């Protein structure tokens, strides 16, 4: 999704933030865009592979912020995630609409 062509269409000085999936960003193209200054910076919470190898070229750049993809690692967040999953399972078993559905198109 974000490759050399996409970076070329972005405004110079743009900042890329990816918290979705590592595979959405061509990391070689990202490196080139950051190194050349086309992109001012990037912040990645995900990579492909995850984690990036310590010798990966992206990790040599001063204009890259890499986080360990642990935003949901708090006790309260994990408890809420478990509760939401359980609510979905119970509703599904009862034949009801899922209260925490992420794709409402499944209901037509």
Biopython code that builds the backbone (N, CA, C, O; Angstrom):
import numpy as np
from Bio.PDB.StructureBuilder import StructureBuilder

atoms = [
    (1, "UNK", "N", (0.814, -1.182, 0.000)),
    (1, "UNK", "CA", (0.000, 0.000, 0.000)),
    (1, "UNK", "C", (0.871, 1.266, 0.000)),
    (1, "UNK", "O", (0.602, 2.205, -0.749)),
    (2, "UNK", "N", (1.895, 1.286, 0.825)),
    (2, "UNK", "CA", (2.831, 2.413, 0.852)),
    (2, "UNK", "C", (4.157, 1.925, 0.285)),
    (2, "UNK", "O", (4.967, 1.305, 0.974)),
    (3, "UNK", "N", (4.350, 2.229, -0.999)),
    (3, "UNK", "CA", (5.561, 1.829, -1.702)),
    (3, "UNK", "C", (6.216, 3.079, -2.287)),
    (3, "UNK", "O", (5.808, 4.199, -1.981)),
    (4, "UNK", "N", (7.221, 2.886, -3.120)),
    (4, "UNK", "CA", (7.944, 4.028, -3.686)),
    (4, "UNK", "C", (7.006, 4.948, -4.457)),
    (4, "UNK", "O", (7.144, 6.170, -4.390)),
    (5, "UNK", "N", (6.056, 4.375, -5.186)),
    (5, "UNK", "CA", (5.109, 5.185, -5.946)),
    (5, "UNK", "C", (4.245, 6.034, -5.003)),
    (5, "UNK", "O", (4.030, 7.221, -5.249)),
    (6, "UNK", "N", (3.761, 5.423, -3.936)),
    (6, "UNK", "CA", (2.928, 6.157, -2.969)),
    (6, "UNK", "C", (3.731, 7.255, -2.286)),
    (6, "UNK", "O", (3.240, 8.371, -2.120)),
    (7, "UNK", "N", (4.952, 6.949, -1.894)),
    (7, "UNK", "CA", (5.787, 7.970, -1.250)),
    (7, "UNK", "C", (6.077, 9.115, -2.215)),
    (7, "UNK", "O", (6.146, 10.274, -1.806)),
    (8, "UNK", "N", (6.246, 8.790, -3.486)),
    (8, "UNK", "CA", (6.497, 9.818, -4.489)),
    (8, "UNK", "C", (5.344, 10.791, -4.651)),
    (8, "UNK", "O", (5.548, 11.942, -5.034)),
    (9, "UNK", "N", (4.132, 10.334, -4.361)),
    (9, "UNK", "CA", (2.940, 11.172, -4.484)),
    (9, "UNK", "C", (2.669, 12.003, -3.229)),
    (9, "UNK", "O", (1.843, 12.916, -3.244)),
    (10, "UNK", "N", (3.363, 11.679, -2.160)),
    (10, "UNK", "CA", (3.146, 12.403, -0.904)),
    (10, "UNK", "C", (3.856, 13.745, -0.928)),
    (10, "UNK", "O", (4.870, 13.923, -1.603)),
    (11, "UNK", "N", (3.304, 14.678, -0.182)),
    (11, "UNK", "CA", (3.910, 16.004, -0.058)),
    (11, "UNK", "C", (5.294, 15.858, 0.582)),
    (11, "UNK", "O", (5.450, 15.123, 1.557)),
    (12, "UNK", "N", (6.270, 16.534, 0.053)),
    (12, "UNK", "CA", (7.605, 16.503, 0.659)),
    (12, "UNK", "C", (7.507, 16.986, 2.102)),
    (12, "UNK", "O", (6.811, 17.955, 2.405)),
    (13, "UNK", "N", (8.213, 16.297, 2.977)),
    (13, "UNK", "CA", (8.182, 16.647, 4.387)),
    (13, "UNK", "C", (7.076, 15.968, 5.168)),
    (13, "UNK", "O", (6.912, 16.224, 6.361)),
    (14, "UNK", "N", (6.310, 15.099, 4.507)),
    (14, "UNK", "CA", (5.227, 14.380, 5.191)),
    (14, "UNK", "C", (5.803, 13.428, 6.234)),
    (14, "UNK", "O", (6.976, 13.056, 6.187)),
    (15, "UNK", "N", (4.951, 13.049, 7.167)),
    (15, "UNK", "CA", (5.324, 12.094, 8.209)),
    (15, "UNK", "C", (4.395, 10.895, 8.090)),
    (15, "UNK", "O", (3.175, 11.050, 8.037)),
    (16, "UNK", "N", (4.967, 9.713, 8.047)),
    (16, "UNK", "CA", (4.187, 8.482, 7.974)),
    (16, "UNK", "C", (4.085, 7.866, 9.361)),
    (16, "UNK", "O", (5.086, 7.735, 10.065)),
    (17, "UNK", "N", (2.870, 7.489, 9.752)),
    (17, "UNK", "CA", (2.636, 6.782, 11.008)),
    (17, "UNK", "C", (1.909, 5.488, 10.659)),
    (17, "UNK", "O", (0.851, 5.519, 10.031)),
    (18, "UNK", "N", (2.469, 4.359, 11.060)),
    (18, "UNK", "CA", (1.816, 3.070, 10.812)),
    (18, "UNK", "C", (1.646, 2.318, 12.122)),
    (18, "UNK", "O", (2.620, 1.898, 12.746)),
    (19, "UNK", "N", (0.392, 2.157, 12.527)),
    (19, "UNK", "CA", (0.067, 1.343, 13.697)),
    (19, "UNK", "C", (-0.813, 0.169, 13.291)),
    (19, "UNK", "O", (-1.322, -0.548, 14.153)),
    (20, "UNK", "N", (-0.998, -0.037, 11.983)),
    (20, "UNK", "CA", (-1.920, -1.050, 11.488)),
    (20, "UNK", "C", (-1.239, -2.408, 11.310)),
    (20, "UNK", "O", (-1.339, -3.273, 12.181)),
    (21, "UNK", "N", (-0.557, -2.591, 10.201)),
    (21, "UNK", "CA", (0.133, -3.834, 9.875)),
    (21, "UNK", "C", (1.458, -3.500, 9.224)),
    (21, "UNK", "O", (1.549, -2.572, 8.421)),
    (22, "UNK", "N", (2.484, -4.257, 9.571)),
    (22, "UNK", "CA", (3.811, -4.014, 9.015)),
    (22, "UNK", "C", (3.852, -4.178, 7.515)),
    (22, "UNK", "O", (4.558, -3.435, 6.834)),
    (23, "UNK", "N", (3.112, -5.137, 6.984)),
    (23, "UNK", "CA", (3.125, -5.425, 5.560)),
    (23, "UNK", "C", (2.526, -4.335, 4.688)),
    (23, "UNK", "O", (2.638, -4.402, 3.464)),
    (24, "UNK", "N", (1.902, -3.344, 5.280)),
    (24, "UNK", "CA", (1.325, -2.248, 4.491)),
    (24, "UNK", "C", (2.386, -1.311, 3.948)),
    (24, "UNK", "O", (2.124, -0.555, 3.013)),
    (25, "UNK", "N", (3.575, -1.350, 4.519)),
    (25, "UNK", "CA", (4.641, -0.423, 4.139)),
    (25, "UNK", "C", (5.816, -1.204, 3.547)),
    (25, "UNK", "O", (6.349, -2.121, 4.172)),
    (26, "UNK", "N", (6.200, -0.824, 2.345)),
    (26, "UNK", "CA", (7.423, -1.356, 1.736)),
    (26, "UNK", "C", (8.586, -0.712, 2.480)),
    (26, "UNK", "O", (8.884, 0.465, 2.280)),
    (27, "UNK", "N", (9.235, -1.480, 3.331)),
    (27, "UNK", "CA", (10.248, -0.920, 4.222)),
    (27, "UNK", "C", (11.491, -0.458, 3.487)),
    (27, "UNK", "O", (12.172, 0.455, 3.955)),
    (28, "UNK", "N", (11.804, -1.057, 2.357)),
    (28, "UNK", "CA", (12.935, -0.589, 1.555)),
    (28, "UNK", "C", (12.614, 0.781, 0.972)),
    (28, "UNK", "O", (13.451, 1.684, 0.992)),
    (29, "UNK", "N", (11.392, 0.930, 0.450)),
    (29, "UNK", "CA", (10.962, 2.221, -0.097)),
    (29, "UNK", "C", (10.873, 3.264, 1.012)),
    (29, "UNK", "O", (11.201, 4.430, 0.793)),
    (30, "UNK", "N", (10.435, 2.857, 2.196)),
    (30, "UNK", "CA", (10.373, 3.782, 3.323)),
    (30, "UNK", "C", (11.774, 4.260, 3.683)),
    (30, "UNK", "O", (11.988, 5.452, 3.904)),
    (31, "UNK", "N", (12.719, 3.341, 3.742)),
    (31, "UNK", "CA", (14.103, 3.710, 4.041)),
    (31, "UNK", "C", (14.592, 4.756, 3.033)),
    (31, "UNK", "O", (15.160, 5.780, 3.412)),
    (32, "UNK", "N", (14.364, 4.483, 1.752)),
    (32, "UNK", "CA", (14.817, 5.399, 0.705)),
    (32, "UNK", "C", (14.164, 6.778, 0.855)),
    (32, "UNK", "O", (14.832, 7.802, 0.712)),
    (33, "UNK", "N", (12.850, 6.803, 1.144)),
    (33, "UNK", "CA", (12.128, 8.069, 1.280)),
    (33, "UNK", "C", (12.612, 8.858, 2.498)),
    (33, "UNK", "O", (12.709, 10.084, 2.447)),
    (34, "UNK", "N", (12.910, 8.165, 3.576)),
    (34, "UNK", "CA", (13.418, 8.837, 4.769)),
    (34, "UNK", "C", (14.855, 9.319, 4.567)),
    (34, "UNK", "O", (15.205, 10.432, 4.959)),
    (35, "UNK", "N", (15.671, 8.481, 3.961)),
    (35, "UNK", "CA", (17.085, 8.809, 3.758)),
    (35, "UNK", "C", (17.240, 10.008, 2.814)),
    (35, "UNK", "O", (18.109, 10.858, 3.008)),
    (36, "UNK", "N", (16.379, 10.057, 1.785)),
    (36, "UNK", "CA", (16.471, 11.138, 0.803)),
    (36, "UNK", "C", (15.841, 12.443, 1.298)),
    (36, "UNK", "O", (16.079, 13.505, 0.721)),
    (37, "UNK", "N", (15.047, 12.366, 2.355)),
    (37, "UNK", "CA", (14.365, 13.549, 2.859)),
    (37, "UNK", "C", (12.984, 13.751, 2.268)),
    (37, "UNK", "O", (12.293, 14.702, 2.634)),
    (38, "UNK", "N", (12.558, 12.868, 1.349)),
    (38, "UNK", "CA", (11.201, 12.975, 0.794)),
    (38, "UNK", "C", (10.185, 12.948, 1.935)),
    (38, "UNK", "O", (9.265, 13.765, 1.977)),
    (39, "UNK", "N", (10.358, 12.015, 2.846)),
    (39, "UNK", "CA", (9.557, 11.997, 4.072)),
    (39, "UNK", "C", (10.403, 12.609, 5.177)),
    (39, "UNK", "O", (11.595, 12.326, 5.297)),
    (40, "UNK", "N", (9.768, 13.451, 5.982)),
    (40, "UNK", "CA", (10.502, 14.066, 7.094)),
    (40, "UNK", "C", (10.774, 13.058, 8.191)),
    (40, "UNK", "O", (11.830, 13.079, 8.824)),
    (41, "UNK", "N", (9.806, 12.168, 8.410)),
    (41, "UNK", "CA", (9.949, 11.208, 9.503)),
    (41, "UNK", "C", (8.915, 10.100, 9.351)),
    (41, "UNK", "O", (7.981, 10.193, 8.554)),
    (42, "UNK", "N", (9.111, 9.059, 10.133)),
    (42, "UNK", "CA", (8.136, 7.980, 10.201)),
    (42, "UNK", "C", (8.107, 7.446, 11.623)),
    (42, "UNK", "O", (9.118, 7.441, 12.325)),
    (43, "UNK", "N", (6.936, 7.002, 12.028)),
    (43, "UNK", "CA", (6.757, 6.346, 13.318)),
    (43, "UNK", "C", (6.069, 5.020, 13.047)),
    (43, "UNK", "O", (4.987, 4.980, 12.461)),
    (44, "UNK", "N", (6.696, 3.944, 13.472)),
    (44, "UNK", "CA", (6.162, 2.607, 13.224)),
    (44, "UNK", "C", (5.947, 1.874, 14.531)),
    (44, "UNK", "O", (6.847, 1.781, 15.365)),
    (45, "UNK", "N", (4.755, 1.361, 14.696)),
    (45, "UNK", "CA", (4.438, 0.512, 15.839)),
    (45, "UNK", "C", (4.441, -0.951, 15.399)),
    (45, "UNK", "O", (4.333, -1.857, 16.225)),
    (46, "UNK", "N", (4.566, -1.169, 14.099)),
    (46, "UNK", "CA", (4.546, -2.502, 13.506)),
    (46, "UNK", "C", (5.607, -2.571, 12.413)),
    (46, "UNK", "O", (5.998, -1.551, 11.846)),
    (47, "UNK", "N", (6.059, -3.767, 12.129)),
    (47, "UNK", "CA", (7.036, -3.973, 11.063)),
    (47, "UNK", "C", (6.847, -5.381, 10.511)),
    (47, "UNK", "O", (6.083, -6.182, 11.050)),
    (48, "UNK", "N", (7.556, -5.660, 9.432)),
    (48, "UNK", "CA", (7.522, -6.992, 8.841)),
    (48, "UNK", "C", (8.933, -7.351, 8.415)),
    (48, "UNK", "O", (9.425, -6.818, 7.421)),
    (49, "UNK", "N", (9.606, -8.252, 9.151)),
    (49, "UNK", "CA", (9.108, -9.025, 10.298)),
    (49, "UNK", "C", (9.057, -8.169, 11.558)),
    (49, "UNK", "O", (9.557, -7.045, 11.604)),
    (50, "UNK", "N", (8.439, -8.744, 12.566)),
    (50, "UNK", "CA", (8.348, -8.059, 13.855)),
    (50, "UNK", "C", (8.946, -8.957, 14.926)),
    (50, "UNK", "O", (8.506, -10.094, 15.091)),
    (51, "UNK", "N", (9.912, -8.482, 15.635)),
    (51, "UNK", "CA", (10.568, -7.181, 15.512)),
    (51, "UNK", "C", (11.554, -7.162, 14.348)),
    (51, "UNK", "O", (11.945, -8.205, 13.824)),
    (52, "UNK", "N", (11.938, -5.967, 13.962)),
    (52, "UNK", "CA", (12.960, -5.849, 12.925)),
    (52, "UNK", "C", (14.283, -6.370, 13.465)),
    (52, "UNK", "O", (14.581, -6.192, 14.645)),
    (53, "UNK", "N", (15.076, -7.010, 12.620)),
    (53, "UNK", "CA", (16.418, -7.415, 13.055)),
    (53, "UNK", "C", (17.228, -6.188, 13.472)),
    (53, "UNK", "O", (17.064, -5.114, 12.892)),
    (54, "UNK", "N", (18.075, -6.332, 14.444)),
    (54, "UNK", "CA", (18.855, -5.212, 14.973)),
    (54, "UNK", "C", (19.692, -4.524, 13.900)),
    (54, "UNK", "O", (19.970, -3.330, 14.015)),
    (55, "UNK", "N", (20.094, -5.241, 12.873)),
    (55, "UNK", "CA", (20.929, -4.667, 11.812)),
    (55, "UNK", "C", (20.107, -4.078, 10.661)),
    (55, "UNK", "O", (20.679, -3.700, 9.639)),
    (56, "UNK", "N", (18.788, -3.991, 10.801)),
    (56, "UNK", "CA", (17.951, -3.473, 9.707)),
    (56, "UNK", "C", (18.300, -2.008, 9.436)),
    (56, "UNK", "O", (18.445, -1.225, 10.375)),
    (57, "UNK", "N", (18.435, -1.631, 8.156)),
    (57, "UNK", "CA", (18.814, -0.253, 7.809)),
    (57, "UNK", "C", (17.877, 0.820, 8.373)),
    (57, "UNK", "O", (18.331, 1.913, 8.713)),
    (58, "UNK", "N", (16.581, 0.526, 8.476)),
    (58, "UNK", "CA", (15.659, 1.529, 9.028)),
    (58, "UNK", "C", (16.082, 1.976, 10.427)),
    (58, "UNK", "O", (15.915, 3.139, 10.794)),
    (59, "UNK", "N", (16.625, 1.050, 11.195)),
    (59, "UNK", "CA", (16.976, 1.357, 12.574)),
    (59, "UNK", "C", (18.209, 2.245, 12.704)),
    (59, "UNK", "O", (18.576, 2.645, 13.809)),
    (60, "UNK", "N", (18.850, 2.556, 11.573)),
    (60, "UNK", "CA", (20.007, 3.451, 11.588)),
    (60, "UNK", "C", (19.603, 4.913, 11.413)),
    (60, "UNK", "O", (20.436, 5.809, 11.550)),
    (61, "UNK", "N", (18.332, 5.155, 11.111)),
    (61, "UNK", "CA", (17.875, 6.505, 10.774)),
    (61, "UNK", "C", (17.444, 7.290, 12.007)),
    (61, "UNK", "O", (16.772, 6.763, 12.894)),
    (62, "UNK", "N", (17.840, 8.550, 12.045)),
    (62, "UNK", "CA", (17.437, 9.435, 13.146)),
    (62, "UNK", "C", (16.006, 9.931, 13.002)),
    (62, "UNK", "O", (15.424, 10.413, 13.974)),
    (63, "UNK", "N", (15.425, 9.824, 11.807)),
    (63, "UNK", "CA", (14.067, 10.317, 11.586)),
    (63, "UNK", "C", (13.025, 9.198, 11.582)),
    (63, "UNK", "O", (11.958, 9.330, 10.983)),
    (64, "UNK", "N", (13.350, 8.098, 12.259)),
    (64, "UNK", "CA", (12.417, 6.990, 12.439)),
    (64, "UNK", "C", (12.224, 6.742, 13.923)),
    (64, "UNK", "O", (13.188, 6.615, 14.678)),
    (65, "UNK", "N", (10.966, 6.674, 14.329)),
    (65, "UNK", "CA", (10.620, 6.284, 15.693)),
    (65, "UNK", "C", (9.994, 4.904, 15.613)),
    (65, "UNK", "O", (9.003, 4.706, 14.909)),
    (66, "UNK", "N", (10.564, 3.956, 16.326)),
    (66, "UNK", "CA", (10.073, 2.578, 16.316)),
    (66, "UNK", "C", (9.630, 2.234, 17.724)),
    (66, "UNK", "O", (10.399, 2.381, 18.674)),
    (67, "UNK", "N", (8.379, 1.771, 17.867)),
    (67, "UNK", "CA", (7.879, 1.364, 19.175)),
    (67, "UNK", "C", (7.618, -0.140, 19.156)),
    (67, "UNK", "O", (7.507, -0.723, 18.077)),
    (68, "UNK", "N", (7.518, -0.774, 20.305)),
    (68, "UNK", "CA", (7.456, -2.242, 20.369)),
    (68, "UNK", "C", (6.081, -2.870, 20.193)),
    (68, "UNK", "O", (5.909, -4.037, 20.544)),
    (69, "UNK", "N", (5.101, -2.157, 19.670)),
    (69, "UNK", "CA", (3.765, -2.713, 19.404)),
    (69, "UNK", "C", (3.152, -3.322, 20.663)),
    (69, "UNK", "O", (2.651, -4.447, 20.649)),
    (70, "UNK", "N", (3.204, -2.562, 21.737)),
    (70, "UNK", "CA", (2.655, -3.047, 23.006)),
    (70, "UNK", "C", (1.641, -2.078, 23.600)),
    (70, "UNK", "O", (1.473, -2.015, 24.818)),
    (71, "UNK", "N", (0.967, -1.325, 22.738)),
    (71, "UNK", "CA", (0.015, -0.329, 23.235)),
    (71, "UNK", "C", (-1.113, -0.964, 24.046)),
    (71, "UNK", "O", (-1.696, -0.313, 24.912)),
    (72, "UNK", "N", (-1.419, -2.213, 23.772)),
    (72, "UNK", "CA", (-2.519, -2.862, 24.496)),
    (72, "UNK", "C", (-2.026, -3.682, 25.681)),
    (72, "UNK", "O", (-2.762, -4.528, 26.189)),
    (73, "UNK", "N", (-0.826, -3.453, 26.119)),
    (73, "UNK", "CA", (-0.238, -4.324, 27.136)),
    (73, "UNK", "C", (-0.589, -3.944, 28.576)),
    (73, "UNK", "O", (-0.013, -4.508, 29.507)),
    (74, "UNK", "N", (-1.503, -3.019, 28.784)),
    (74, "UNK", "CA", (-1.875, -2.695, 30.163)),
    (74, "UNK", "C", (-2.917, -3.694, 30.667)),
    (74, "UNK", "O", (-3.668, -4.268, 29.878)),
    (75, "UNK", "N", (-2.956, -3.891, 31.950)),
    (75, "UNK", "CA", (-3.906, -4.819, 32.547)),
    (75, "UNK", "C", (-5.342, -4.404, 32.229)),
    (75, "UNK", "O", (-6.162, -5.251, 31.874)),
    (76, "UNK", "N", (-5.652, -3.124, 32.350)),
    (76, "UNK", "CA", (-7.034, -2.686, 32.110)),
    (76, "UNK", "C", (-7.436, -2.886, 30.645)),
    (76, "UNK", "O", (-8.576, -3.255, 30.365)),
    (77, "UNK", "N", (-6.515, -2.646, 29.713)),
    (77, "UNK", "CA", (-6.831, -2.854, 28.298)),
    (77, "UNK", "C", (-7.041, -4.326, 28.001)),
    (77, "UNK", "O", (-7.992, -4.683, 27.306)),
    (78, "UNK", "N", (-6.180, -5.182, 28.509)),
    (78, "UNK", "CA", (-6.334, -6.620, 28.263)),
    (78, "UNK", "C", (-7.619, -7.157, 28.892)),
    (78, "UNK", "O", (-8.270, -8.027, 28.314)),
    (79, "UNK", "N", (-7.990, -6.650, 30.063)),
    (79, "UNK", "CA", (-9.250, -7.071, 30.682)),
    (79, "UNK", "C", (-10.429, -6.665, 29.809)),
    (79, "UNK", "O", (-11.352, -7.453, 29.607)),
    (80, "UNK", "N", (-10.403, -5.436, 29.291)),
    (80, "UNK", "CA", (-11.484, -4.953, 28.425)),
    (80, "UNK", "C", (-11.542, -5.761, 27.139)),
    (80, "UNK", "O", (-12.632, -6.095, 26.674)),
    (81, "UNK", "N", (-10.399, -6.082, 26.559)),
    (81, "UNK", "CA", (-10.368, -6.891, 25.341)),
    (81, "UNK", "C", (-10.976, -8.272, 25.596)),
    (81, "UNK", "O", (-11.725, -8.783, 24.763)),
    (82, "UNK", "N", (-10.659, -8.872, 26.734)),
    (82, "UNK", "CA", (-11.200, -10.189, 27.082)),
    (82, "UNK", "C", (-12.706, -10.122, 27.272)),
    (82, "UNK", "O", (-13.432, -11.009, 26.823)),
    (83, "UNK", "N", (-13.172, -9.079, 27.933)),
    (83, "UNK", "CA", (-14.601, -8.903, 28.155)),
    (83, "UNK", "C", (-15.343, -8.722, 26.834)),
    (83, "UNK", "O", (-16.406, -9.310, 26.633)),
    (84, "UNK", "N", (-14.791, -7.918, 25.941)),
    (84, "UNK", "CA", (-15.426, -7.696, 24.642)),
    (84, "UNK", "C", (-15.495, -8.987, 23.830)),
    (84, "UNK", "O", (-16.504, -9.257, 23.178)),
    (85, "UNK", "N", (-14.434, -9.781, 23.864)),
    (85, "UNK", "CA", (-14.433, -11.056, 23.145)),
    (85, "UNK", "C", (-15.484, -11.998, 23.719)),
    (85, "UNK", "O", (-16.211, -12.650, 22.969)),
    (86, "UNK", "N", (-15.566, -12.071, 25.037)),
    (86, "UNK", "CA", (-16.555, -12.933, 25.681)),
    (86, "UNK", "C", (-17.978, -12.478, 25.342)),
    (86, "UNK", "O", (-18.850, -13.308, 25.085)),
    (87, "UNK", "N", (-18.213, -11.163, 25.340)),
    (87, "UNK", "CA", (-19.540, -10.644, 24.985)),
    (87, "UNK", "C", (-19.905, -11.030, 23.556)),
    (87, "UNK", "O", (-21.055, -11.374, 23.284)),
    (88, "UNK", "N", (-18.946, -10.976, 22.649)),
    (88, "UNK", "CA", (-19.203, -11.382, 21.270)),
    (88, "UNK", "C", (-19.535, -12.860, 21.173)),
    (88, "UNK", "O", (-20.472, -13.242, 20.472)),
    (89, "UNK", "N", (-18.777, -13.692, 21.867)),
    (89, "UNK", "CA", (-19.023, -15.141, 21.831)),
    (89, "UNK", "C", (-20.419, -15.448, 22.353)),
    (89, "UNK", "O", (-21.166, -16.195, 21.722)),
    (90, "UNK", "N", (-20.775, -14.880, 23.494)),
    (90, "UNK", "CA", (-22.096, -15.157, 24.083)),
    (90, "UNK", "C", (-23.220, -14.675, 23.176)),
    (90, "UNK", "O", (-24.212, -15.380, 22.995)),
    (91, "UNK", "N", (-23.079, -13.492, 22.609)),
    (91, "UNK", "CA", (-24.101, -12.984, 21.697)),
    (91, "UNK", "C", (-24.210, -13.876, 20.468)),
    (91, "UNK", "O", (-25.314, -14.174, 20.014)),
    (92, "UNK", "N", (-23.081, -14.302, 19.930)),
    (92, "UNK", "CA", (-23.101, -15.194, 18.771)),
    (92, "UNK", "C", (-23.783, -16.508, 19.069)),
    (92, "UNK", "O", (-24.544, -17.012, 18.243)),
    (93, "UNK", "N", (-23.523, -17.069, 20.232)),
    (93, "UNK", "CA", (-24.173, -18.329, 20.618)),
    (93, "UNK", "C", (-25.684, -18.165, 20.781)),
    (93, "UNK", "O", (-26.444, -19.110, 20.568)),
    (94, "UNK", "N", (-26.113, -16.962, 21.159)),
    (94, "UNK", "CA", (-27.543, -16.684, 21.311)),
    (94, "UNK", "C", (-28.181, -16.266, 19.988)),
    (94, "UNK", "O", (-29.391, -16.044, 19.929)),
    (95, "UNK", "N", (-27.380, -16.156, 18.924)),
    (95, "UNK", "CA", (-27.894, -15.735, 17.626)),
    (95, "UNK", "C", (-28.155, -14.248, 17.541)),
    (95, "UNK", "O", (-28.932, -13.806, 16.695)),
    (96, "UNK", "N", (-27.528, -13.472, 18.395)),
    (96, "UNK", "CA", (-27.715, -12.022, 18.437)),
    (96, "UNK", "C", (-26.589, -11.318, 17.679)),
    (96, "UNK", "O", (-25.549, -11.909, 17.390)),
    (97, "UNK", "N", (-26.821, -10.045, 17.365)),
    (97, "UNK", "CA", (-25.760, -9.231, 16.759)),
    (97, "UNK", "C", (-24.611, -9.087, 17.748)),
    (97, "UNK", "O", (-24.829, -8.939, 18.951)),
    (98, "UNK", "N", (-23.421, -9.131, 17.245)),
    (98, "UNK", "CA", (-22.250, -9.000, 18.110)),
    (98, "UNK", "C", (-22.139, -7.559, 18.607)),
    (98, "UNK", "O", (-22.155, -6.636, 17.793)),
    (99, "UNK", "N", (-22.030, -7.343, 19.899)),
    (99, "UNK", "CA", (-21.967, -5.984, 20.416)),
    (99, "UNK", "C", (-20.658, -5.260, 20.085)),
    (99, "UNK", "O", (-20.601, -4.031, 20.119)),
    (100, "UNK", "N", (-19.622, -6.014, 19.770)),
    (100, "UNK", "CA", (-18.314, -5.424, 19.468)),
    (100, "UNK", "C", (-17.849, -5.840, 18.077)),
    (100, "UNK", "O", (-16.687, -6.189, 17.871)),
    (101, "UNK", "N", (-18.775, -5.795, 17.135)),
    (101, "UNK", "CA", (-18.481, -6.203, 15.763)),
    (101, "UNK", "C", (-17.611, -5.151, 15.078)),
    (101, "UNK", "O", (-17.846, -3.952, 15.227)),
    (102, "UNK", "N", (-16.619, -5.598, 14.337)),
    (102, "UNK", "CA", (-15.756, -4.663, 13.612)),
    (102, "UNK", "C", (-16.119, -4.592, 12.133)),
    (102, "UNK", "O", (-15.559, -3.770, 11.407)),
    (103, "UNK", "N", (-17.034, -5.426, 11.672)),
    (103, "UNK", "CA", (-17.441, -5.430, 10.271)),
    (103, "UNK", "C", (-18.962, -5.607, 10.194)),
    (103, "UNK", "O", (-19.461, -6.718, 10.011)),
    (104, "UNK", "N", (-19.682, -4.501, 10.336)),
    (104, "UNK", "CA", (-21.141, -4.565, 10.347)),
    (104, "UNK", "C", (-21.723, -4.956, 8.998)),
    (104, "UNK", "O", (-22.918, -5.239, 8.913)),
    (105, "UNK", "N", (-20.914, -4.982, 7.937)),
    (105, "UNK", "CA", (-21.389, -5.415, 6.625)),
    (105, "UNK", "C", (-21.847, -6.877, 6.650)),
    (105, "UNK", "O", (-22.626, -7.285, 5.788)),
    (106, "UNK", "N", (-21.389, -7.660, 7.602)),
    (106, "UNK", "CA", (-21.793, -9.070, 7.690)),
    (106, "UNK", "C", (-23.278, -9.204, 7.974)),
    (106, "UNK", "O", (-23.855, -10.274, 7.779)),
    (107, "UNK", "N", (-23.902, -8.125, 8.433)),
    (107, "UNK", "CA", (-25.330, -8.170, 8.730)),
    (107, "UNK", "C", (-26.188, -7.722, 7.555)),
    (107, "UNK", "O", (-27.412, -7.661, 7.668)),
    (108, "UNK", "N", (-25.556, -7.408, 6.430)),
    (108, "UNK", "CA", (-26.314, -7.019, 5.234)),
    (108, "UNK", "C", (-26.710, -5.647, 5.302)),
    (108, "UNK", "O", (-27.356, -5.145, 4.383)),
]
sb = StructureBuilder()
sb.init_structure("model")
sb.init_model(0)
sb.init_chain("A")
sb.init_seg("    ")
for serial, (resi, resn, name, xyz) in enumerate(atoms, 1):
    if name == "N":
        sb.init_residue(resn, " ", resi, " ")
    sb.init_atom(name, np.array(xyz, "f"), 0.0, 1.0, " ", f" {name:<3s}", serial, name[0])
structure = sb.get_structure()
